[in-house]
Amino acid sequence: MDTAETATLVLQDGTVLKGQAFGAAADSVFELVFNTSMTGYQEILTDPSYRGQGVLFTVSHIGNTGINLEDDESPRPQVSAMVIRQLSHVVSNWRASTPLSDWLAQAGVPGISGVDTRFLTRKLRDGGTQKAALSTKGTSPETLLKMVNDWPGLDGQDMVKEVSCKEKFTWQPDAGSAWVKDTKAFSRPVTIAAYDFGIKENILRHLASSGAQVTVYPATTPAKEVLADHPDGIFLSNGPGDPAGLPYLVDAVKVLLASGVPVFGICLGHQLIGRALGADTCRLTFGHHGGNHPVQHLPSGKVLITAQNHNYCVIPEQLDPSKVEITYRSLNDNSLEGMRLKDKPVFSVQFHPESAPGPHDAHEIFGEFFALIEKVGNHA
């Protein structure tokens, strides 16, 4: 193997791994996280919540389904790098239009295969998430380690402005909409305002499946401007990075919570609601990334298998129990997975009910939002 075909991965603790390069010829520095989903790599790679991160896939064989036109969660790959055990050079799916490696190369994203992903996963699981650097163009391990040490990481950083839309727009169905069932939830015309912190397309598909008109707003849009459009419901999306680095969004969410308009938050949106209510957020040891995370709905005892993608969580002990009901807990580490306000039409979940990829156990949570909008509208 010559230098052009060799990839080098360096972790912040000095670990060096060599493998085969695929994707773009590039150097990249990032936070390395592992994802335990067995399928759905295209949805994972295009999820804006992974901005600033490299994804280590625990499934051993990647690439045989290629890339298609229906399964994107955003217009391009959002990850900084891809780390896998084995790359399939043969594409065997009838929907595929592009091989995985070619698609990553077009987007400037490097990848490494042929490394011991079980070793890396255990390292991250036992020791916590690490910063890392990958070169697919021959950069030395010493230089890569310096890149890692010089990079500030994601804590306290605003990554949302990198992925949010630049202008307000009304969402229109796309190729992936065929996979989401229409629900027609409302008895009247309804508008939903969706804040784009890095929103996934499948969330928009589910919101629009209700029959509502969904208007998407840039993350920097003042809350008063959104409320001036008189939406029937407000959605706070998923997104990348540390919620502690987003004080302007916390201030906006405080205004939205006081408005009386139904509010639903997912992932980063959930964390911002928690911070707006006075709670801090903290970093999880290695985060939750995958499509097989069990959570329990505390009021009913029902267990859902969920898709998750976050490195930070709300500290539940800092929430006022007279105002906030904890609705979901993780059965893996007991972290907060959902809450609702007792005196306002507001609720949120840390996991991803839209899945993409992942099980459909939690799809009904969108129905809870639609029912809340209908109830508040009928009493307005």
N, C-alpha and C positions, 0 to 999 in steps of 0.2 A: 504494500500500500504506500503510495507516495504522499507528500505533504498535502497536495490538493484534495486528496480523498480522506485525510485524517481529520477528525474533530477532537478537540480537547475541552474538557469540562473541568473547571476548578471551583471548589467550594471555599467559603471564607475560613474554614478551619485548616486549609491547606491540602485537602484531599484532591488528587488529580486522577481523572479517568480519561482514557483514550477510547475512541470509537470510530465509526464510519460517519462521514458527513452526508447530510442530505438537506434539501431546501436551499436557502441562499448561502453564498460565500460571504460571511460577515462575522463581526465580533459583536457580542451582546452581553450586557450585565443586567442582572435581574434578581428577584427573590424566587427561590426554587420551592415549589409546592408539589405534593403528589395528589393525583386524582384516581379514585378507585372505581370509576364507572367502567363497565365492561364494553359498552358501545357508545356511539355518539361523539366521536372525537371532533367532527366538524363543528357541531354546536358548541363544544367546549372551547375550541380554538378561536371561535368568533365571538365569544362572550366578552363584552367590554369590561366585566368585573376582573378579568385576568390582566388588565393593563399593568405593565411593570413587573409581571411574573413570568417565569418559565414553568411549563407544566411537565411533570414527570408522570407518565402513565404506568400504572401498576399492571394493566393487562399486557400480556406478553407479545401480542401480534397486532400491528397497526398498519392500516393503509389499504387493505384489500377491498374496501368499499369505495375508495376514491373520494372525490368531491363532487357534489351535485348542486343544482340551482335552487333547491327547495329548503335546505336545512341550515342556511346561514342565520345566525343570531344578530349579525351586524354586517356591514358591507365588506369587511375584510378580516383577516386574522388579527386578533388583538394581542396575542401572547408575544413575549419577547424571544422565546425559544421553546423547542420541543425535545424532550428526552424520552427515549423508548428502548425497549429490549430488541425488537426485531421489526424491520420495515418490509412490508410486502411491496414488491415491484410489479406485481400483477394485480390489475383492477378487475374485480369480478361482480360488479353491481350494475344492473341495467340502467339505473338512474345516473350513473357517474358521467361527468363531462371532462374531468381533469384528474390526473394522478396527484396524490397528496404532495409529493416532493416538488413537483412543478408549480403547484399552487402556492406553496410556501416560498419558493424561489421568486415568484412574481411579486410577492408581498415583502420581500426582504427579510424573511424570518429564517434563522438557521435552525438545524436540527442535528441531533446526534443519536445514532443507533448502535447496537452491539455492546451496550454497557450493562452492568449488573444492577437492574432497577430494583431488585429485592433488597440488595445491600443499601442502596440509596434511600429507599423508602424506610427501612428500619432505622437508618441514621437520622432522618428527619423526624420520624415518629418518636424516637427515644431522646434525641437531643434538641429538637425544635427546628423550625424553619431556618434556613440559612440563605444568605446572599451568595450568588454564584456568577460565573462568567463562562461563556461558551465561545470558542472560535472554530470556524470551519474554513479558515483561510491561512492557517499556519502560525498564528500568534503564539508566542512562548507561554508556558505556564506561569513564569515569573511576572510577565506583563499582565496576564489575566488576573493574577492574584492582586496586583497593584490596582487594577481597575475595580476589583471587588472592594478593596479597602478604601478607595477614594469615593465610591458611590454612597450617598447618604442613606439609601434604603427608602422604604415606603412610610415608615412611622412619621406622622405629622405632616405628610405631603398631600397636596391637593392634586389628585390624579383625575378628578371628575372633569375638569375643564379640558382635558385632552380628548375625552370621548363624547362629551355632550354635543347635541346639535347646536348649530349657530343661530338658527332662526326658528320661530314658531311655525308649525305646519300641522295640517290635518292628515292623520294616518290613513293610508289606503291599503286594502288587502294586497298581499304579495303572493308569490308562488307557494309559500309554506302555509297559507291560510286554509288550503284544502284539508289539512290534517287536523284542524280545530273545528269542533262541532258548534254550529250556531245554537244559541240558547234563547234569543229573543225574550229578554228578561223584563222588559219595561212596558207599561201600559200607556206611556206618553213619550214624546221626544226627549232624549237625555243626552247631555254632553258630559264627558269626563276629561278633566285636565290632567295630563300625565307629565310630571317632572322627569326630564331625561338626565339622570346622573350616570348613564351608561346602560340605558334600558335595552333589554333583550326583545327581539322581534316577537318571540312567542308570547311574551306578556301582552304586547299590543294586540296580537291576534286574539287572545282570550278576552281582553277588555272590549274589543270591537265585536266579538261574537255575540255580545248581549244585545246588539242593535243600537248601541250608543255611538254618537260621534265622538271620536277620540282626538283631542288636540294635544300635540306634544310641545312642551316648552323647554327652552334651554335652561340649564341648571342655574344660571345667574339671573333669571327672571325674578324681579321682586314679587313677593307674595301678593301685594296689593294689586299689581298688574294682572295676575292670574285671577284673583277674586273679582276684579272689575269686569271680567268676561262672564261672570255669573255661572260657573260650572255647577252641575248637580253633584259631582263627586270629584275628589282629587286623589290622584295616585302618586306615590313617592317610590321611585324605582330603585332597583339594584344599581351597583356601581363599584368602581375600584377604590382601593386604598383605605386610608385611615380616617374614620369619621371625625377624629379629633383635629384633623387638618382642615375642617370645613365649617368654621364658625359662622360664616355668612349664610350657610344653609340651615344651621341650627336656628338662627334668628328668623329666617323665613318660615321654618316649620312652626315656631312658636306662634306666629301670626295666623298660620293656617289652622292650627289646633283650636285657636280661640274664635274662629269664624263661624262655627256651627255647621259647616259643610262636611259631609262624610269624607273621611280620610282613610286610605288604606296604604300601608307601606310594606315593601318586601326588601329583605336583606339590608343594604345600606339605608334604604328608606326607614326600615325598622330601627336601625341604630340611631338615625338622626332624630326620630321620635323619642327614643330613650334619652338622648342628650338634651332635647328640648324640654323634657320633663324633669331634668336636674340630675340624671344619672350619668356616671362616667362610662366609658367603654374601655375594654382591655384587650390585649393581644392574646389569642389562644396559642398554645404551645406549637401546634403544627396546622391549625386551621381545620375546617371541614370542607372537603372537596370531593364530591362524588355523588352517585345516584342511589346509594343504599344506606342512608342514615335514618335510624328509627327515632321518631319523636312521639311523645304521648300528649294527647289532648286531655288536660287535667280535669275539666268539668265532666267529661264523659268516660274517661279512662281509655278511650280508643287510641290505638297505635297506628301511625302512618309511617310508611317507608318513603323518604323524601330525597329530593335532589338538593344539594347544598354547595355553596361556594363563598366562604368568608373566612377571614383571618382574625376578625375582631368580634367582640360580643358585648352586649349591654350587661352591666353589673346589677342584678335584680335586687340586691339588698339595699340599693340606693333609691329605689322607686317607692313612692308613697303608697302603701297598701290600701289606704282609704280612697285613693283615686284610681289606682291601677290594679287590674286583675291579671295575674300570670295565667296564660291559657295553654302554652305548650312548653315542654322541657325536653331536652335531648336525653335519650336513654343510653347514650354512650358516655357522656361526661356531665350530665345534669345542667348544662348551660341553658340560658334563657332562649327559647325558640318562638315565643309568641306572647302577645299581651293585648289588652284592650282597656280603654278608659271607661270608668263606671258612669261618668256624668257627661260624656260627649260621644258623638258617633265616630269614634276613631279606633282602629285596631291595626295590628301589624304582625308579620311573621318573619323569622330569620331565614327560613328555608325558602325554596323556590317552588310554589305550587304549579307553575307553568311547565315544570320539568324541562325537557328539551336540552339534554337527554335526561331520562329518569322515569320512574314509575308515575302513574297518574292518580295515586291515592289522594292527593291534595287538591285536585282540580276544583272540587266543590267550594274551596275557599273563595274563589272568584264569585261564586254564587252568593256567598255571604255579603260580599261588597255590593253586589247588585241589589240584594234584598234590603240592605241598609239604605241605599240611595232611594229605592222605591218607598220605603217606610218614611224617611225624613221628608221626601217630596210630598207625600200624601198628608203630612201633618204641618206642612209649611203654611 
